[in-house]
Each structure stands twice: as structure tokens, then as C-alpha cells.
Amino acid sequence: MTASKLVTLSDPRSAAAEAFRTLRTNLIFSGVERAVDTILVTSAAQSEDKSIALANLAVTFAQAGNKTIIVDADLRRPAQHDIWGVGNERGLTTMIIDAKAVSEPPLIATSVPDLLLLPSGPLPPIPADILSSQRLVEIIGVLKARAHYILFDSPPVLAASDAALLGAKVDGVVLAMRAGTTRRDHAARAREALERVHVRLLGAVLTNAPREDGGAYV
């Protein structure tokens, strides 16, 4: 999979691309009273297009002239390096274990101006230990100094504690749900799990929803 598969790049005038721009606008205005600069995109379960949704959303932030960083914090099944067609030798986990990498983040430029990617890096034996570390708070601070918006990809809420751990460290969470796939009880359980640790749920994005003309919509 490559960046050309992203609808915001391959078909920017489509209804799906416009839906992502609308989501971007809604997220920006949700921060009127309380800043929303760091956003986690997750899902209730696997196969709900969360990583593609995040990448498309990040593109719209960058296209609006905002310096944006994608952080692949899915330390179990990272996908952003595949989406963007880059290597994954260094990334978030590198910054956790190498103090020098904190001051010099291994960010990778994408094909989109103002959009950078921090891949996951080598996968750790226990991802939750990484996401609960104090070093991660420092890393988020370093990245915030380099961008207007930071979007984090994480494992599904019901698959591990990772999303809740990271969600507590960011300004808000967006839950991706796939039409015809995401079970209502799973979505409800995911919301309850996030609210239990006082995560700010900004809303949800529905992917693969049918349009009236039979096409795919976001």
C-alpha cells in the first residue's frame, strides 16, 4: 500500500476526501475552549481502517497549511510506514531508548508538504511499558514544539490497554468504525473503556459507509 491509495491524495475532490476535511474542521473547532493539538485515532477492534483514516485526516491538516506529524504508536501491528512506503528501522521506540533521538527525532518527510511521519520503530516486547513511560510525555512535548498537530495511531481499544494509556496523554481521541463490520457492543465497550480512564472522546469517523449512488463514502 502506498500514499497514492489515500483518497485525500488520489481523489481530493471526492465526497470521501471532503468528509475528511469536514472532520478536520470539526476537530479544530472542538478545541475552541480547550486545545486539541494531539489527537489519537483508534478503533474498537481490528480491521476498522483506523490507520488509513488517520493518514487521510493528517493529509487534510497538512493541506490546510498546518505542520503535522503522524506518530505510529501502534507498537503491535504498525501500518503507517507501509502506507507511506518508508522504512521502519527507527522511530518512536528509538526515541524511548535513545536520549539523543529525543532531541533529534527520526522524522521522515512524506510526499505531502508540512506532513512528517514518525514510524513505530522496532517493536518492543511489552508495548504498554513504552506507552506508560514518562519518556513518552517528554517526546510528545518535543514533537509539539515542531508541529501544529500531532496524530497518533494506536492498537484497537479492545485489543490491548495501549489506546487507553496513550489516550490519557493526548488532547482527545477519535474512534474509527467501519460500516457493516464494527459491532455496536464493541463500539460501546470501547467508549466505556476510554471514559473509564477519563480520556476525552472527540467523536467517531465512519468508514466504508455506502452512498446513495452506491459508491463508498467515509
ZIGITA-V178305 format. One record per residue. N is the residue number from 1. RES is the residue in three letters. PSI is psi as a letter, one per 20 degrees, with the letter a starting at -180 (* if undefined). D_LAST is the distance of its C-alpha to the last C-alpha in Angstrom with 1 decimal. Layout:
<<N | RES | PSI | D_LAST> <N | RES | PSI | D_LAST>>
This chain:
<<1 | MET | p | 18.6> <2 | THR | r | 18.9> <3 | ALA | h | 17.2> <4 | SER | i | 17.1> <5 | LYS | i | 14.3> <6 | LEU | p | 11.9> <7 | VAL | h | 9.8> <8 | THR | i | 11.0> <9 | LEU | g | 14.4> <10 | SER | h | 14.5> <11 | ASP | m | 12.9> <12 | PRO | i | 12.8> <13 | ARG | j | 13.2> <14 | SER | r | 10.2> <15 | ALA | h | 7.9> <16 | ALA | g | 5.0> <17 | ALA | h | 7.9> <18 | GLU | h | 8.9> <19 | ALA | h | 6.2> <20 | PHE | h | 7.4> <21 | ARG | h | 10.8> <22 | THR | g | 10.7> <23 | LEU | g | 10.1> <24 | ARG | g | 12.9> <25 | THR | g | 15.0> <26 | ASN | h | 14.8> <27 | LEU | h | 15.8> <28 | ILE | g | 18.6> <29 | PHE | i | 19.9> <30 | SER | i | 19.9> <31 | GLY | j | 22.6> <32 | VAL | g | 25.0> <33 | GLU | h | 27.3> <34 | ARG | p | 26.6> <35 | ALA | q | 25.4> <36 | VAL | n | 22.1> <37 | ASP | h | 22.8> <38 | THR | p | 22.0> <39 | ILE | p | 18.7> <40 | LEU | p | 18.1> <41 | VAL | p | 14.8> <42 | THR | a | 15.5> <43 | SER | r | 14.7> <44 | ALA | g | 17.0> <45 | ALA | a | 17.9> <46 | GLN | r | 17.6> <47 | SER | l | 15.0> <48 | GLU | k | 11.9> <49 | ASP | k | 10.4> <50 | LYS | g | 11.7> <51 | SER | g | 13.5> <52 | ILE | g | 10.9> <53 | ALA | g | 8.6> <54 | LEU | g | 12.0> <55 | ALA | g | 13.1> <56 | ASN | g | 10.4> <57 | LEU | g | 11.1> <58 | ALA | h | 14.7> <59 | VAL | g | 14.7> <60 | THR | h | 13.8> <61 | PHE | g | 16.5> <62 | ALA | h | 18.9> <63 | GLN | h | 18.3> <64 | ALA | j | 19.3> <65 | GLY | j | 22.6> <66 | ASN | p | 22.2> <67 | LYS | p | 23.8> <68 | THR | q | 21.3> <69 | ILE | p | 22.0> <70 | ILE | p | 19.9> <71 | VAL | o | 22.0> <72 | ASP | n | 21.6> <73 | ALA | j | 23.2> <74 | ASP | n | 22.2> <75 | LEU | j | 25.8> <76 | ARG | g | 25.5> <77 | ARG | m | 22.9> <78 | PRO | q | 22.0> <79 | ALA | i | 19.4> <80 | GLN | h | 19.0> <81 | HIS | h | 22.3> <82 | ASP | g | 21.1> <83 | ILE | h | 17.8> <84 | TRP | i | 20.1> <85 | GLY | l | 23.0> <86 | VAL | r | 25.6> <87 | GLY | r | 28.2> <88 | ASN | k | 28.2> <89 | GLU | h | 31.9> <90 | ARG | q | 31.7> <91 | GLY | c | 29.2> <92 | LEU | g | 28.8> <93 | THR | h | 31.4> <94 | THR | g | 33.8> <95 | MET | h | 33.7> <96 | ILE | g | 34.5> <97 | ILE | i | 37.6> <98 | ASP | o | 38.8> <99 | ALA | h | 39.8> <100 | LYS | h | 40.1> <101 | ALA | i | 36.4> <102 | VAL | g | 35.5> <103 | SER | i | 37.3> <104 | GLU | m | 35.9> <105 | PRO | p | 32.3> <106 | PRO | m | 31.4> <107 | LEU | q | 28.4> <108 | ILE | p | 27.1> <109 | ALA | p | 26.1> <110 | THR | a | 22.9> <111 | SER | i | 22.5> <112 | VAL | p | 20.8> <113 | PRO | q | 23.5> <114 | ASP | j | 23.6> <115 | LEU | o | 21.4> <116 | LEU | q | 23.5> <117 | LEU | p | 22.9> <118 | LEU | o | 25.1> <119 | PRO | r | 24.8> <120 | SER | h | 25.9> <121 | GLY | a | 29.3> <122 | PRO | p | 31.5> <123 | LEU | p | 30.4> <124 | PRO | r | 32.8> <125 | PRO | h | 34.6> <126 | ILE | n | 33.4> <127 | PRO | h | 30.1> <128 | ALA | h | 30.6> <129 | ASP | h | 33.8> <130 | ILE | g | 32.0> <131 | LEU | i | 29.4> <132 | SER | j | 32.2> <133 | SER | q | 34.5> <134 | GLN | h | 35.8> <135 | ARG | h | 35.3> <136 | LEU | h | 31.5> <137 | VAL | g | 32.1> <138 | GLU | g | 34.1> <139 | ILE | g | 31.6> <140 | ILE | g | 28.9> <141 | GLY | g | 31.5> <142 | VAL | g | 32.3> <143 | LEU | h | 28.7> <144 | LYS | h | 28.2> <145 | ALA | i | 31.2> <146 | ARG | i | 29.5> <147 | ALA | q | 26.1> <148 | HIS | h | 24.5> <149 | TYR | q | 21.5> <150 | ILE | p | 21.4> <151 | LEU | p | 18.3> <152 | PHE | p | 19.4> <153 | ASP | p | 18.0> <154 | SER | r | 19.8> <155 | PRO | r | 20.5> <156 | PRO | q | 19.0> <157 | VAL | g | 20.8> <158 | LEU | i | 22.6> <159 | ALA | h | 23.6> <160 | ALA | r | 25.8> <161 | SER | i | 27.0> <162 | ASP | g | 25.5> <163 | ALA | g | 22.4> <164 | ALA | g | 24.8> <165 | LEU | g | 27.4> <166 | LEU | h | 25.2> <167 | GLY | h | 23.3> <168 | ALA | i | 26.7> <169 | LYS | i | 27.3> <170 | VAL | r | 24.3> <171 | ASP | h | 23.4> <172 | GLY | r | 20.4> <173 | VAL | p | 17.8> <174 | VAL | p | 14.0> <175 | LEU | o | 13.2> <176 | ALA | p | 10.2> <177 | MET | p | 10.0> <178 | ARG | p | 9.0> <179 | ALA | p | 9.2> <180 | GLY | i | 12.7> <181 | THR | g | 13.9> <182 | THR | p | 14.1> <183 | ARG | q | 17.4> <184 | ARG | h | 17.9> <185 | ASP | h | 21.2> <186 | HIS | g | 19.7> <187 | ALA | g | 17.3> <188 | ALA | g | 20.4> <189 | ARG | h | 22.6> <190 | ALA | g | 20.4> <191 | ARG | g | 20.4> <192 | GLU | h | 24.1> <193 | ALA | h | 24.8> <194 | LEU | g | 23.3> <195 | GLU | h | 25.0> <196 | ARG | h | 28.2> <197 | VAL | k | 28.6> <198 | HIS | k | 27.6> <199 | VAL | q | 24.3> <200 | ARG | o | 22.5> <201 | LEU | o | 19.1> <202 | LEU | h | 17.0> <203 | GLY | a | 14.1> <204 | ALA | q | 11.1> <205 | VAL | p | 7.4> <206 | LEU | o | 5.9> <207 | THR | q | 4.4> <208 | ASN | k | 5.6> <209 | ALA | p | 5.9> <210 | PRO | q | 8.5> <211 | ARG | r | 9.1> <212 | GLU | h | 12.8> <213 | ASP | j | 13.8> <214 | GLY | i | 12.8> <215 | GLY | r | 10.2> <216 | ALA | q | 7.0> <217 | TYR | q | 3.8> <218 | VAL | * | 0.0>>
